[in-house]
Every structure is written in structure tokens, then in C-alpha cells.
Amino acid sequence: MRKDIEFQTRGDNLTLRGWMYVPDNLEGPAACVVLAHGFTAVKEMALDKYCEVFCDAGLVAIAYDHRNFGASDGEPRGEADPSIQRSDYRDAVSFARDQEEIDPERIGIWGTSYSAGTVVEVGSIDRRVKAVCAQVPVISGYWNVRRLMQEQEWDTFLEQVKEAREKEWAGEGIQTLKVVSDDPEEAAAVPGERTLKFFTSYGDDAPSWRNETTWRTLEYYLEFEPEPYFRRVSPTPLQMIVSTEDTTTPTDLALKAFNEAHEPKELFLIKGHHYESYVEQFDVTAGAARDFFLKYL
């Protein structure tokens, strides 16, 4: 059974909205997995499918849209600040702990790509979380962006970031750009055909997704460095799902972070690129995460 949910964030009382999946014929409080999506994505981009897999296995699943995205409140629309998203994940855990269907001592968190780095941070500092699954995680925002660009492109990008900040300082309002574009000459937050295909493939299935983000979001991305937190998750169990040919969140950075993490930890490798984890190999990645949470929650 799926029902709509909403909860308020601590401090600024912003409303975040999502879904709660509860197994049929539930007998007593169950373990729960809290999910939110990656960079600028909304819950309709496959989170419902992950929730269904978890729910069919007897787990309660809560998926919500980040602030400024989808059904959740927040301005400016399309802006992603990982430090605030980290706090919001913790509020989602608090919400879960208050639900009669959920055992408050058996809550895990799942994240993918951008939010995978975030759940590792959360799991490192919030011991109410009992298991962390990080799928194709961002390890270093700086190096993610840097590796996608040639030297000249990098210089141009830094100049664009500077210009956007100067315009905002001069009172010209929040500066925005597209998330993806089919024009290689047009500024886009995440260039590349695979990313374009992923975001545009959902079409009417994700009507709340907007192809727009803020230049400030890219500043936050460059400052996002989850890498040290991988060494701090223990003793909370950590699973990393890593694509072997990932250039969006580079494979070598993910494997290095996993090797530096302490036990208990599990590495699940899939052959392919970043977005195959959501699409072509969905059954594999969702099944691996399900089994991990069943083991540790």
C-alpha cells in the first residue's frame, strides 16, 4: 500500500512531500528504508520502483522529494544544497521513527549518485541510522566536475560561475542554467548524452521535473566532498553499489573510498556506466540493496 506523506523540516518548518509504502498484512512495526534521489531528480524517476522492491520484501519504504524539487516546498526551485539535504534526510529519519508502522530502531537510508554521498555523511553522524546503501556515489564533487571537462572547458566553466555570482551580487536575481542540453555549445549543469537520455526519458512519468538549476547549485557541487565520511560510517554497515565504467561518479574514486571504509561493509559491482544502475540493471541493484537491508535491519 502506498500513501502520500508530508513532514516539516527542523528549524525552518519547510514541508517535504513523498510516499510511504507499507507491506500488506503488516504485523507489528517493521524495518524501514528512507530514500531520496540524486542531482536535481525527482521521486518519479524510479524511486517508486525501488520502494516496491523493498516493500515486497516486508520493509516499509519512504521516498520523498528534496526541498526545491518535485512535490516538496522550497525556493529557489531547482537549487540543490547538499548540506541542507543532509539535514533534511535526518528529518526524514525523525519522521519515520514516529510512524506506528515502523520500528524506530531499524531504519536504513538509501541514496544514489549525489544523494549517495549525502547518505554516507548522514550515516556517519546520525547513529539512529542502522544501515547505509550508497549507489554509484559522489565521492568528490570537485573531481566529478573536473574530470568531465577539458582544460579550456574548465576555465570557461569557472568564468561562468564567477559571472553568475557577480550578477547576483549586483542584484540581477538568481542565475540559472539547464540541467541537460542537446546543444554542446549551451551551458548545462551535467553535460553528456547519457545524462540527457536519462533525464528526458521519463517524460510524462515525471512531470514535476524541470530542466533548470541554479549556478549556485554548481558552486555547492564543487564544495561537496563526502570522501572523508566513508571512513567514519563504521560501525554502521555500509553497502556501496559501483558501476565498473562510471565516468559520472568515477569508478576509481568509489573503489578507493570503499577500500578506506571500515567494516562492516559490502561492495556490489555492476558492469556498465552510471545510469545502468537505474535502468538496464535496476533489478540487480534493487535486489542487492534489498538483501543488504534485510540482512542488517
GUGU-57384 format. One record per residue (C-alpha): residue number from 0; z, y, x. Coordinates in steps of 0.05 Angstrom, whole numbers, plus 32768, in hexadecimal, padded with zeros to 4 digits. Last residue first. Layout:
REM GUGU-57384
> NUM, Z, Y, X
...
***
This chain:
REM GUGU-57384
> 296, 80C2, 7FAE, 8166
> 295, 80AD, 7F91, 81A9
> 294, 8081, 7F55, 819A
> 293, 8066, 7F6D, 8157
> 292, 8055, 7FAF, 8178
> 291, 802E, 7F8E, 81B0
> 290, 800A, 7F5F, 8180
> 289, 7FF4, 7F99, 8155
> 288, 7FDC, 7FC0, 8192
> 287, 7FB2, 7F86, 81AA
> 286, 7F96, 7F7B, 8165
> 285, 7F82, 7FC4, 815D
> 284, 7F61, 7FC2, 81A1
> 283, 7F39, 7F82, 8193
> 282, 7F26, 7F92, 814C
> 281, 7F10, 7FD8, 8160
> 280, 7EE3, 7FBF, 8198
> 279, 7EA1, 7FDD, 817F
> 278, 7EC3, 801A, 8160
> 277, 7F05, 8037, 8177
> 276, 7F0C, 8017, 81BC
> 275, 7EC1, 801E, 81C5
> 274, 7ECC, 8069, 81C9
> 273, 7EE4, 8069, 8211
> 272, 7EAF, 803C, 8231
> 271, 7EAA, 7FF1, 8236
> 270, 7ECF, 7FB2, 824A
> 269, 7F14, 7FB2, 822B
> 268, 7F53, 7FAC, 8255
> 267, 7F99, 7FA1, 8239
> 266, 7FD2, 7FB3, 8268
> 265, 801A, 7FA3, 8255
> 264, 805A, 7FC3, 826C
> 263, 80A4, 7FB2, 826E
> 262, 80A8, 7FC5, 82A6
> 261, 809C, 8003, 82CF
> 260, 805E, 8030, 82CF
> 259, 803D, 803D, 8313
> 258, 8009, 8007, 8309
> 257, 7FFA, 8022, 82C3
> 256, 7FF0, 8068, 82DD
> 255, 7FBF, 804F, 8312
> 254, 7F9A, 8026, 82DD
> 253, 7F93, 8064, 82B1
> 252, 7F7A, 8090, 82EA
> 251, 7F47, 805C, 82FD
> 250, 7F2D, 8055, 82B6
> 249, 7F1D, 809E, 82AD
> 248, 7F2E, 80BC, 8269
> 247, 7EE8, 80D1, 8254
> 246, 7EC7, 80A8, 828C
> 245, 7EDF, 8065, 8273
> 244, 7EBB, 8028, 828D
> 243, 7EF5, 7FF6, 828D
> 242, 7F14, 800F, 824D
> 241, 7F60, 800F, 824E
> 240, 7F94, 7FFB, 821B
> 239, 7FD8, 800B, 8237
> 238, 8017, 7FEB, 821B
> 237, 805B, 8006, 822B
> 236, 80A0, 7FE8, 821C
> 235, 80DA, 801A, 821D
> 234, 8103, 800C, 825C
> 233, 80D8, 802C, 8277
> 232, 80B0, 8069, 8261
> 231, 80BF, 8092, 82A0
> 230, 8088, 807D, 82D0
> 229, 8053, 808A, 829B
> 228, 8073, 80CF, 8292
> 227, 8059, 80E7, 82D6
> 226, 8010, 80E1, 82BE
> 225, 8016, 8109, 827D
> 224, 7FF5, 8147, 829B
> 223, 7FDB, 8177, 8266
> 222, 7FCF, 81BB, 8286
> 221, 7F83, 81B5, 8285
> 220, 7F87, 819F, 823C
> 219, 7FB3, 81DB, 822A
> 218, 7F7E, 8209, 8247
> 217, 7F4A, 81E3, 8220
> 216, 7F71, 81ED, 81E0
> 215, 7F74, 8238, 81F0
> 214, 7F28, 8238, 81EB
> 213, 7F32, 8225, 81A3
> 212, 7F14, 81EB, 817C
> 211, 7ED9, 81E1, 814D
> 210, 7EB1, 81A8, 8132
> 209, 7EDE, 81A1, 80F6
> 208, 7EFA, 8160, 80DC
> 207, 7F12, 8165, 8094
> 206, 7ED6, 813F, 8078
> 205, 7EE6, 80FF, 809F
> 204, 7EC1, 80C8, 8079
> 203, 7E8A, 80FA, 8068
> 202, 7E71, 80F9, 80B0
> 201, 7E96, 80C5, 80DA
> 200, 7E5E, 80BE, 810D
> 199, 7E61, 8107, 8122
> 198, 7EA0, 8101, 814B
> 197, 7E8E, 80C0, 816E
> 196, 7E44, 80D2, 817A
> 195, 7E56, 8115, 819A
> 194, 7E89, 80F3, 81C6
> 193, 7E56, 80BF, 81DC
> 192, 7E21, 80F4, 81E8
> 191, 7E4A, 811E, 8218
> 190, 7E71, 815F, 8219
> 189, 7EB8, 8166, 8200
> 188, 7ECD, 81AE, 81F3
> 187, 7E86, 81C6, 81E8
> 186, 7E61, 8202, 8204
> 185, 7E17, 81FF, 81F2
> 184, 7DE3, 81F0, 8227
> 183, 7DE7, 81A5, 821C
> 182, 7DD5, 81AF, 81D3
> 181, 7DEC, 8173, 81AA
> 180, 7E31, 8192, 81A5
> 179, 7E79, 817B, 81A3
> 178, 7EBD, 819D, 819A
> 177, 7E9B, 81DF, 818B
> 176, 7EB8, 8220, 81A5
> 175, 7EEE, 8251, 8190
> 174, 7F0D, 8293, 81A6
> 173, 7F4A, 82AB, 8181
> 172, 7F44, 82F5, 8171
> 171, 7F22, 832F, 8194
> 170, 7F64, 8352, 81A4
> 169, 7F57, 8360, 81EE
> 168, 7F86, 8327, 8202
> 167, 7F5B, 82F8, 81D8
> 166, 7F1D, 8310, 81FB
> 165, 7F3D, 8308, 8240
> 164, 7F53, 82C1, 822F
> 163, 7F0D, 82AE, 8218
> 162, 7EEF, 82CC, 8257
> 161, 7F1D, 82A4, 8284
> 160, 7F0D, 8263, 8261
> 159, 7EC3, 8273, 8266
> 158, 7ECA, 8281, 82B1
> 157, 7EEE, 823F, 82BB
> 156, 7EB5, 821B, 8297
> 155, 7E80, 823D, 82C1
> 154, 7EA3, 8228, 8301
> 153, 7EA9, 81E1, 82E8
> 152, 7E60, 81DF, 82D3
> 151, 7E4C, 81F5, 8319
> 150, 7E77, 81C0, 833A
> 149, 7E5E, 8188, 830C
> 148, 7E89, 8178, 82CF
> 147, 7EA8, 813D, 82AC
> 146, 7ED5, 812E, 82E7
> 145, 7EF8, 8171, 82E1
> 144, 7F08, 816A, 8297
> 143, 7F2B, 8127, 829E
> 142, 7F49, 813D, 82E0
> 141, 7F6C, 8179, 82C2
> 140, 7F83, 8154, 8284
> 139, 7FA4, 811E, 82AE
> 138, 7FB6, 80DA, 8294
> 137, 7F92, 80DD, 8251
> 136, 7F9A, 8099, 8232
> 135, 7F68, 8064, 821E
> 134, 7F9B, 8048, 81EC
> 133, 7FE4, 8056, 81F9
> 132, 8013, 8027, 81D2
> 131, 805D, 8039, 81D7
> 130, 8098, 800E, 81C0
> 129, 80E0, 801C, 81AA
> 128, 80DE, 8066, 819C
> 127, 8124, 807F, 818D
> 126, 8126, 8087, 81D8
> 125, 8103, 80CA, 81D5
> 124, 80F2, 80E6, 821A
> 123, 80C4, 80B2, 8239
> 122, 80A9, 8099, 81F7
> 121, 8094, 80E0, 81E6
> 120, 806F, 80EA, 8227
> 119, 804C, 80A7, 8220
> 118, 803C, 80BA, 81D8
> 117, 801B, 80FA, 81F0
> 116, 7FEE, 80DA, 8223
> 115, 7FD5, 80AC, 81EC
> 114, 7FCD, 80E9, 81C0
> 113, 7F94, 8102, 81EB
> 112, 7F72, 80BD, 81EF
> 111, 7F95, 8093, 81BA
> 110, 7FDC, 8092, 81A2
> 109, 800C, 805E, 8185
> 108, 8057, 8066, 817A
> 107, 808B, 8031, 816D
> 106, 80C6, 8030, 813D
> 105, 80F8, 7FF7, 8137
> 104, 813D, 8017, 8136
> 103, 8130, 8041, 80F7
> 102, 811D, 8002, 80CF
> 101, 80E9, 801D, 809F
> 100, 80DF, 8014, 8054
> 99, 8119, 8043, 8044
> 98, 80F7, 807C, 8069
> 97, 8124, 80AA, 8091
> 96, 8113, 808C, 80D5
> 95, 80C9, 8099, 80C7
> 94, 80D6, 80E3, 80BE
> 93, 80FB, 80E6, 8100
> 92, 80C1, 80C2, 8122
> 91, 8091, 80F4, 8104
> 90, 80BD, 812B, 8120
> 89, 80B7, 810C, 8165
> 88, 806B, 810B, 815E
> 87, 806F, 8155, 814B
> 86, 8094, 8165, 818B
> 85, 805D, 8143, 81B4
> 84, 8028, 8167, 818C
> 83, 8049, 81A8, 819F
> 82, 8043, 8198, 81E9
> 81, 7FFD, 817D, 81DF
> 80, 7FE3, 81BF, 81C1
> 79, 7FA4, 81B1, 8198
> 78, 7F82, 81EA, 8174
> 77, 7F4F, 81D8, 813E
> 76, 7F6C, 8206, 8109
> 75, 7F94, 823F, 8125
> 74, 7FC1, 8234, 8101
> 73, 7FEA, 81FC, 80E2
> 72, 7FEC, 81CF, 80A5
> 71, 7FDA, 8185, 80A5
> 70, 7FA2, 8167, 807D
> 69, 7F70, 8167, 80B6
> 68, 7F85, 818D, 80F4
> 67, 7FB0, 81CA, 8106
> 66, 7FED, 819D, 810C
> 65, 7FDB, 8156, 811E
> 64, 7FC5, 812A, 80E5
> 63, 7FF2, 80F0, 80D2
> 62, 7FF4, 80A4, 80D5
> 61, 8032, 807C, 80C2
> 60, 802F, 8031, 80C5
> 59, 8062, 7FFF, 80A9
> 58, 805A, 7FBC, 80CD
> 57, 8051, 7F79, 80AA
> 56, 8012, 7F62, 80CE
> 55, 7FE5, 7F7C, 8096
> 54, 8006, 7FC0, 80A0
> 53, 7FF4, 7FC2, 80EA
> 52, 7FAB, 7FB1, 80DD
> 51, 7FA8, 7FE1, 80A2
> 50, 7FC6, 8019, 80CC
> 49, 7F91, 800F, 8101
> 48, 7F5B, 8014, 80CC
> 47, 7F79, 8053, 80AE
> 46, 7F7B, 8071, 80F4
> 45, 7F2F, 8068, 80F8
> 44, 7F17, 80B0, 80F7
> 43, 7F38, 80C1, 80B5
> 42, 7F76, 80D5, 80DC
> 41, 7F56, 8112, 80FA
> 40, 7F3A, 811E, 8140
> 39, 7F43, 815E, 8169
> 38, 7F55, 8137, 81A8
> 37, 7F77, 80F6, 8195
> 36, 7F94, 80DB, 8155
> 35, 7FDB, 80D1, 813A
> 34, 8001, 8090, 812F
> 33, 8048, 807B, 811F
> 32, 8056, 802F, 811E
> 31, 808E, 8013, 80F4
> 30, 80BC, 7FD7, 80F3
> 29, 80D3, 7FC0, 80AF
> 28, 810C, 7FD1, 807F
> 27, 811A, 7F9B, 804B
> 26, 80EA, 7F6B, 802A
> 25, 80A5, 7F89, 8026
> 24, 807B, 7F68, 7FF0
> 23, 803D, 7F8E, 8005
> 22, 8040, 7FAF, 8049
> 21, 804B, 7FFB, 8049
> 20, 8016, 802B, 8064
> 19, 802D, 8073, 8069
> 18, 7FF8, 80A9, 806A
> 17, 7FF2, 80F0, 8085
> 16, 800A, 8137, 8080
> 15, 802D, 8167, 80AE
> 14, 8050, 81A3, 8090
> 13, 806A, 81D9, 80BF
> 12, 80B5, 81E5, 80BD
> 11, 80B6, 820F, 80FD
> 10, 80F3, 81F0, 811E
> 9, 80EC, 81A6, 810E
> 8, 80AA, 8194, 80EF
> 7, 80A5, 8187, 80A5
> 6, 808E, 8147, 8085
> 5, 8055, 812E, 805A
> 4, 8041, 80EB, 803E
> 3, 8007, 80CD, 8017
> 2, 800F, 8085, 8002
> 1, 7FEE, 8045, 8019
> 0, 8000, 8000, 8000
***
